[in-house]
Every structure is written in structure tokens, then in C-alpha cells.
């Protein structure tokens, strides 16, 4: 069956499964029956419809081969590009994958806690520490040279700075001269002591001579007395013999006193030598001190380390106690971790420690717990808390714990005092 139009039209066949034009259908318009001609303006459209048991929207077998006239706007609609097909969503697959990953991560976390995590005592309130040496002047004067720069590595005994040593060299010279003078004094006293030895010998010789006269005069007195008793001698002779005897006795006493005086003088000289020797020892000590003061004009490093916070400058006037610079022994650094008081029960000296330093990324460094402080940090602060009066709010205290670093790691010089550290103590 065919339908004609006044205008030029072309024939077409309805494809299988196409929707028929229906006036009562919002998409196809008014329904027409087979063989009916419809005119809308100057356009005529024909549609073939046959009864079909397939229902609305399915053409009958007779209509599949029908020839109709297509309108111009229908031809434009057919030539328009077809709408793209909808892509299949991947959301279920992504959700499933995320769920599997989350489940695996949760399982791994649980296993890690059961085997390792529950045995760790951790804190991130920890820092790298070192026994920093503050170098100060011990001599007075102007700084003549500074031999180190900031961040320079030095060894124990290296000269860091020099102070003007002119006054100290003069002090050494003066102390040396005083010692020389004292040596001369000691030599003089020693000579006097030797001379006194001769004086003592002379006095002893005189004493011996006088004692020999005493024996003679005693004999003369006895003979004169015997002669007087026998009327053979005179009284005058007896008196003379008695006077001679008494005189010689007195001479003996004088000679003995002279010997004692000479010996006493010798003892004085010997005491003076001891005194002079001790004075010389004091002067020698003063000379040693002068040498020591001269050595202090060269400021030396007490330990191996790295120079930091240098404050000394050439020409600066310094006195004993003036701060010059700081010396940090990087090969002897350690970790100071502040654990909560509720964590201390599981901490014991000797336990292994693992820690990471923020400056070193994820590198894990091993150490060893050395000791626990005898009090909380608050007890050693400048103003310890006083909770005996007023309202009280309980705050968890922290106690410093010292952790030793492996020597080979410390010698690397990568740990610097003040760096932040995260610490895990293995209590298993």
C-alpha cells in the first residue's frame, strides 16, 4: 500500500520494530489507519498500521513492507547523530577494592600490635642531648687571636683563642728573680752555719784548756792545805791556791757557756736555713702559678667536639669567667625522653630502644635505656610547684629517662642536641 503527496517525496519501508505514528500518543501524534491520507499544511503523511498480537509499537507483517512518504523534518531527525551509549560504572569494583585494602590494613595493624605494639612504650616528648662545655676565659687581658670558626671540629688540646700574655711573662720573670734572691739568702745562712761550727770547736777547745787548769789548781790547793796543817807552809800560799782553784772553776763555767752559746747560734742558723728554704718553696709555687697563668692565655679545647655559639672576638677584653664559646661533643650525644609517670612501671635500665629523629626521616636508630631520673622534671625546675594550698588540679607528670646511643651512630655526627625524637622502648 502507498500514499502520495503533492510535493516531491521519497519512498521508504518501515523497519522492523519501529513505532507507528499515533495521534493519541504524545510521541507519534494522531493515529491513522491503513490507506488514510492526512494533510498538515502542505505536507501529507501516510502510515500503515496492521493489527498485531505483539502490542503497541510493533508493526504488522503487512506494514513492514509498506511504502510511505517521509516528511523533511523526519529526514533531518534521521540524519542527526545517535546519542552515545552509557558507559558501565566502575564504582562497585572500586568500592570492593577499597574494602579489601582496608580489611588487609586492619589485619596487618592487628597482627603488628599483637606481636610488637603491645610491648612498646612510646613517647615523642624526647630530644637529643649532649654535655655541652661552655668555654670561658681564666686570664685577664685583650684577645689577640681567635683560631676557630663557628661549627669547626676541634680535638682536645687544640688552641681556640689567645689572650695578651705580656703581663704574665713579666710575672714569671719577677717570680724567678725572687727565687734567685732567696737562693742567695739560703747560701749566706749556710755559710754562717759553717762558720758557727768553727766557733763551736774553738769554744770546746777553750773549755778543755780551762778544765785542765782546774785539775792543777785543785792539786795546788790540797798541797797548800796539807803544808799549813804541818806548819810547813804559809797561810798566804793556801789562800793563793784557793783563789786559783775558784778562778779556774769559774773559767770552766764560762767556757761551757761559750760552747752552749756557739751551739745555740748554730741551731738558729739551721732554723733560718729551713725557713729560707720554705720561703723559696713558696716562691717556687708562685713561679709555677705564673707559668700556669701564662698557659691560661691560650684557651684550649678540653674535649673533642664542634664549636658553636662563638662569642669571642679579636680585641675583646676578657676576665676570668667571660664566656667565649660553646663546645659540643657530638660523639657523646644521648637521648633524653620524658615519659609519663603512668609509663614508668614498664621501664627498666638495660632495655633496648628504637627511635627516629625528625631530621633523619624514617631512619630507625637503636639505643639502650641507661637510667631514670630521681624526680620529675617539675621538681628540678626553677620554681617547683607548690600544691599544699589552694585548689588542686592533677596533671600527669613526666620523668626524664636517659637513653644511650650506639657509639658508631654518635660518631657519624648526624645527631645534634635539641633535635626532636620519637622513642619506642621494647619492654618484651
C-alpha positions in Angstrom: 0.0 0.0 0.0 1.3 3.5 -0.9 0.4 7.1 0.0 1.2 10.0 -2.3 1.9 13.7 -1.6 1.7 16.8 -3.8 5.3 17.6 -3.1 8.3 15.5 -4.1 8.7 12.7 -1.7 10.7 9.6 -1.5 9.6 6.2 -0.6 10.9 4.2 2.4 10.0 1.0 4.1 9.2 0.8 7.9 11.9 -1.1 9.6 11.0 -3.9 11.8 10.2 -2.8 15.4 9.6 0.9 14.5 6.9 2.9 16.4 3.8 3.8 14.4 2.5 7.3 14.1 -0.4 7.7 16.5 -2.3 10.9 17.2 -3.3 9.9 20.6 0.3 9.0 21.6 2.4 12.0 22.9 5.4 10.9 20.8 3.7 10.0 17.4 0.7 12.2 17.1 -2.9 11.3 15.9 -3.4 7.7 14.8 -4.2 7.0 11.2 -5.5 3.8 9.7 -4.2 1.9 6.7 -4.9 3.7 3.4 -5.7 7.0 5.1 -4.3 10.3 3.7 -3.5 13.2 6.2 -2.6 16.7 5.3 -0.8 19.1 7.8 -0.4 22.4 6.0 1.2 21.4 2.7 2.7 18.2 4.0 1.0 14.8 3.6 2.0 11.8 5.6 0.9 8.2 5.3 1.2 5.5 7.9 0.4 1.9 7.6 -0.9 0.1 10.6 -2.0 -3.5 10.9 -3.3 -5.4 13.9 -0.6 -7.3 15.6 -0.6 -9.5 18.6 2.8 -8.1 19.6 1.1 -5.0 21.1 1.7 -1.3 20.7 4.8 -0.2 19.0 5.3 -3.4 16.8 4.2 -3.1 13.1 2.3 -5.9 11.5 3.9 -8.1 8.9 1.9 -6.4 6.2 3.1 -2.9 7.3 6.8 -3.9 7.3 6.9 -3.6 3.5 4.6 -0.6 3.2 5.8 2.4 1.3 5.3 5.9 3.0 6.2 9.4 2.2 8.7 10.9 4.8 8.5 14.5 5.9 11.5 16.8 5.6 11.8 17.2 9.4 11.8 13.5 9.8 14.6 13.2 7.4 16.6 15.7 9.4 16.0 13.8 12.6 17.2 10.6 11.0 20.4 12.3 9.8 21.2 13.6 13.3 24.0 11.6 15.2 22.8 9.0 17.6 23.2 9.6 21.3 26.3 7.9 22.8 25.8 4.7 24.7 26.0 4.9 28.5 29.4 3.6 29.9 29.3 0.9 32.5 30.1 2.3 36.1 33.3 1.1 37.9 32.2 2.2 41.3 31.3 -1.3 42.6 34.8 -2.5 41.6 36.5 0.4 43.3 34.5 0.0 46.5 35.3 -3.6 46.6 39.0 -2.9 46.1 38.9 -0.3 48.9 37.2 -2.7 51.2 39.8 -5.4 50.6 42.7 -2.9 51.2 41.0 -1.6 54.4 40.5 -5.1 55.6 44.1 -6.1 54.9 45.4 -3.0 56.6 43.3 -3.6 59.6 44.5 -7.2 59.8 48.1 -6.1 59.4 47.7 -3.5 62.2 46.1 -6.0 64.5 48.9 -8.5 63.9 51.6 -5.8 64.4 50.0 -4.8 67.7 49.7 -8.4 68.9 53.3 -9.3 68.1 55.1 -6.0 68.6 53.0 -3.0 69.5 51.7 -4.1 72.9 55.3 -4.5 74.1 56.3 -0.9 73.2 56.3 2.1 75.5 56.4 5.2 73.3 56.7 9.0 73.6 57.5 11.8 71.2 58.5 14.1 74.0 62.2 13.4 73.6 65.2 15.3 72.4 68.9 14.8 71.6 71.1 16.0 74.4 74.9 16.4 74.9 77.1 17.6 77.8 77.9 20.9 76.2 81.1 22.6 77.5 80.9 26.4 77.9 84.4 27.7 77.4 85.3 30.8 79.5 88.4 32.8 80.0 90.6 32.2 83.0 93.0 35.0 82.3 92.6 38.8 82.1 93.5 40.7 79.0 92.7 41.5 75.4 92.1 38.7 73.0 94.9 38.7 70.4 93.8 35.8 68.2 90.8 33.6 67.6 91.8 30.4 65.9 88.4 28.7 65.3 85.2 29.5 63.4 81.7 28.5 64.2 80.8 24.9 63.5 84.5 23.9 63.3 85.5 20.5 64.6 88.4 20.5 67.1 90.3 18.0 69.1 91.1 18.0 72.8 94.1 20.3 73.5 93.7 22.5 70.3 94.1 26.2 70.9 90.9 28.1 70.4 91.9 31.6 71.3 94.9 33.6 72.7 95.0 36.4 75.2 97.7 39.0 75.6 100.4 37.4 77.7 102.8 40.3 78.3 101.8 40.8 82.0 102.1 37.1 82.7 105.6 36.8 81.3 106.7 39.7 83.5 105.1 37.9 86.5 107.2 34.9 85.6 110.4 36.9 85.4 109.6 38.6 88.8 109.0 35.2 90.5 112.2 33.9 89.0 114.2 36.9 90.4 112.7 36.4 93.9 113.7 32.8 93.8 117.2 33.8 92.9 117.3 36.3 95.8 116.1 33.6 98.2 118.7 31.2 97.0 121.4 33.8 97.8 119.9 34.2 101.3 120.0 30.4 101.9 123.6 30.3 100.7 124.5 33.1 103.2 122.8 31.4 106.1 124.6 28.1 105.1 127.9 29.9 105.2 127.2 31.4 108.6 126.2 28.0 109.8 129.6 26.6 108.7 131.4 29.4 110.4 129.5 28.8 113.6 130.7 25.2 113.5 134.3 26.6 113.8 133.2 28.9 116.7 131.8 25.9 118.5 135.1 24.0 118.0 137.0 26.9 119.4 134.8 27.2 122.5 135.1 23.5 123.1 138.9 23.8 122.9 138.9 26.6 125.4 136.7 24.6 127.7 139.1 21.7 127.6 142.0 24.0 128.5 140.2 25.5 131.4 139.3 22.1 132.7 143.0 21.1 132.7 143.8 24.2 134.9 141.0 23.2 137.3 142.8 19.9 138.0 146.1 21.7 138.6 144.6 24.3 140.9 142.8 21.7 142.9 146.0 19.8 143.5 147.8 23.0 144.5 145.1 23.9 146.9 145.2 20.4 148.5 149.0 20.6 148.9 148.9 24.1 150.4 146.3 23.0 152.9 148.4 20.0 153.9 151.5 22.1 154.4 149.6 24.6 156.5 148.4 21.8 158.8 152.0 20.6 159.3 153.2 24.1 159.8 155.5 23.7 156.8 153.6 26.2 154.6 152.1 29.6 155.0 148.6 30.7 155.1 149.2 33.1 152.3 150.1 30.3 149.9 147.0 28.4 150.9 144.8 31.4 150.1 146.5 31.9 146.8 146.0 28.2 145.9 142.3 28.5 146.9 141.8 31.7 144.7 143.4 29.9 141.7 141.1 27.0 142.2 138.0 29.1 142.3 139.1 31.1 139.3 139.7 28.1 137.2 136.3 26.7 138.2 134.7 30.0 137.0 136.6 29.8 133.8 135.3 26.3 133.2 131.7 27.6 133.6 132.4 30.5 131.2 133.9 28.1 128.7 130.9 25.8 128.9 128.6 28.7 128.5 130.5 29.8 125.4 130.2 26.3 123.9 126.5 26.3 124.6 126.1 29.8 123.0 128.0 28.7 119.9 125.9 25.6 119.6 122.7 27.7 120.1 123.8 30.1 117.3 124.3 27.1 115.0 120.8 25.9 115.7 119.5 29.4 114.8 121.3 29.3 111.6 119.9 25.9 110.8 116.4 27.1 111.6 117.0 30.1 109.3 118.0 27.8 106.5 114.8 25.8 107.0 112.8 29.0 107.0 114.6 30.3 103.9 114.0 27.0 102.1 110.3 27.1 102.8 110.2 30.7 101.6 111.9 29.5 98.5 109.3 26.8 98.1 106.6 29.4 98.3 108.3 31.5 95.7 108.7 28.4 93.5 104.9 27.8 93.8 104.3 31.4 92.8 106.5 30.8 89.8 104.5 27.7 88.9 101.3 29.8 89.2 102.8 32.4 87.0 103.6 29.7 84.4 100.1 28.4 84.8 98.5 31.8 84.4 100.6 32.2 81.2 99.2 28.9 79.9 95.7 30.2 80.5 96.4 32.9 77.9 95.9 30.1 75.4 92.4 28.9 75.6 92.4 25.2 74.7 89.6 22.7 74.0 89.0 20.4 77.0 87.3 17.6 74.8 86.8 16.7 71.2 83.8 18.5 69.8 82.3 21.1 67.5 82.5 24.8 68.1 79.1 26.5 68.5 77.7 29.9 69.6 81.1 31.6 69.3 81.1 35.0 71.1 84.8 35.9 71.4 86.3 38.4 69.0 89.8 39.7 68.5 90.5 42.8 70.6 87.8 41.9 73.2 88.8 42.5 76.8 88.0 39.4 78.8 88.2 38.5 82.5 88.0 35.2 84.4 84.6 33.8 83.7 83.9 35.7 80.5 82.0 33.3 78.2 83.9 32.7 74.9 82.2 29.9 73.0 80.4 26.5 73.4 81.9 23.1 72.6 79.6 20.3 71.7 80.9 16.7 71.9 78.8 15.2 69.1 80.4 11.7 69.6 78.9 11.6 73.1 75.3 12.6 72.5 72.4 10.8 74.2 68.6 10.9 74.2 66.5 12.4 76.9 62.9 11.1 76.7 60.2 12.5 79.0 57.8 9.6 79.8 54.6 9.9 81.6 54.5 8.7 85.2 52.0 6.1 84.2 54.5 4.6 81.8 57.4 4.2 84.2 56.3 0.8 85.7 57.3 -1.0 82.5 60.7 0.8 82.1 63.9 -0.7 83.4 67.6 0.1 82.7 69.1 -2.1 80.0 66.0 -2.4 77.8 66.6 -1.9 74.1 65.2 1.2 72.5 64.4 2.2 68.9 64.0 5.8 68.0 63.6 8.1 65.0 64.8 11.6 64.5 62.6 14.1 62.7 65.7 15.4 60.9 66.6 12.0 59.6 63.3 10.9 58.2 62.2 7.3 58.7 65.7 6.0 59.7 65.4 3.8 62.8 68.3 4.0 65.3 68.9 1.6 68.1 69.9 2.6 71.7 69.7 1.4 75.2 67.9 2.7 78.3 70.5 3.8 80.8 68.8 5.4 83.8 65.7 7.1 85.1 65.8 10.5 86.7 65.3 10.6 90.5 62.4 13.1 90.2 60.0 14.6 87.7 61.0 17.5 85.6 58.9 19.8 87.6 60.9 19.1 90.8 64.1 20.4 89.2 62.6 23.5 87.6 63.5 27.0 88.8 60.1 27.3 90.6 58.9 23.9 91.7 55.1 23.6 92.0 53.6 24.1 95.5 50.3 22.2 95.8 49.8 22.4 99.6 47.5 25.3 99.3 44.6 26.4 97.1 42.8 24.4 94.5 44.5 21.4 93.0 44.3 20.1 89.5 46.0 16.8 88.9 48.4 16.8 86.0 50.3 13.8 84.7 53.9 14.4 85.4 56.8 13.4 83.2 60.1 11.9 84.2 63.3 12.3 82.2 64.8 9.0 81.0 68.4 8.8 79.6 68.9 6.7 76.6 72.4 5.9 75.3 73.1 6.0 71.6 75.3 3.4 69.8 78.9 4.8 69.6 79.1 4.2 65.8 75.9 6.2 65.3 77.2 9.0 67.6 80.5 9.2 65.7 78.6 9.9 62.5 77.8 13.4 63.8 74.3 13.4 62.5 72.6 13.7 65.9 72.6 17.3 67.1 71.5 18.5 70.6 67.9 19.8 70.5 66.6 17.6 67.7 63.1 16.1 68.2 63.0 12.4 68.7 60.2 9.7 68.8 61.2 6.9 71.2 59.9 3.3 71.4 61.2 1.2 74.4 60.9 -2.5 73.8 59.7 -4.0 77.2 59.4 -7.6 75.9 
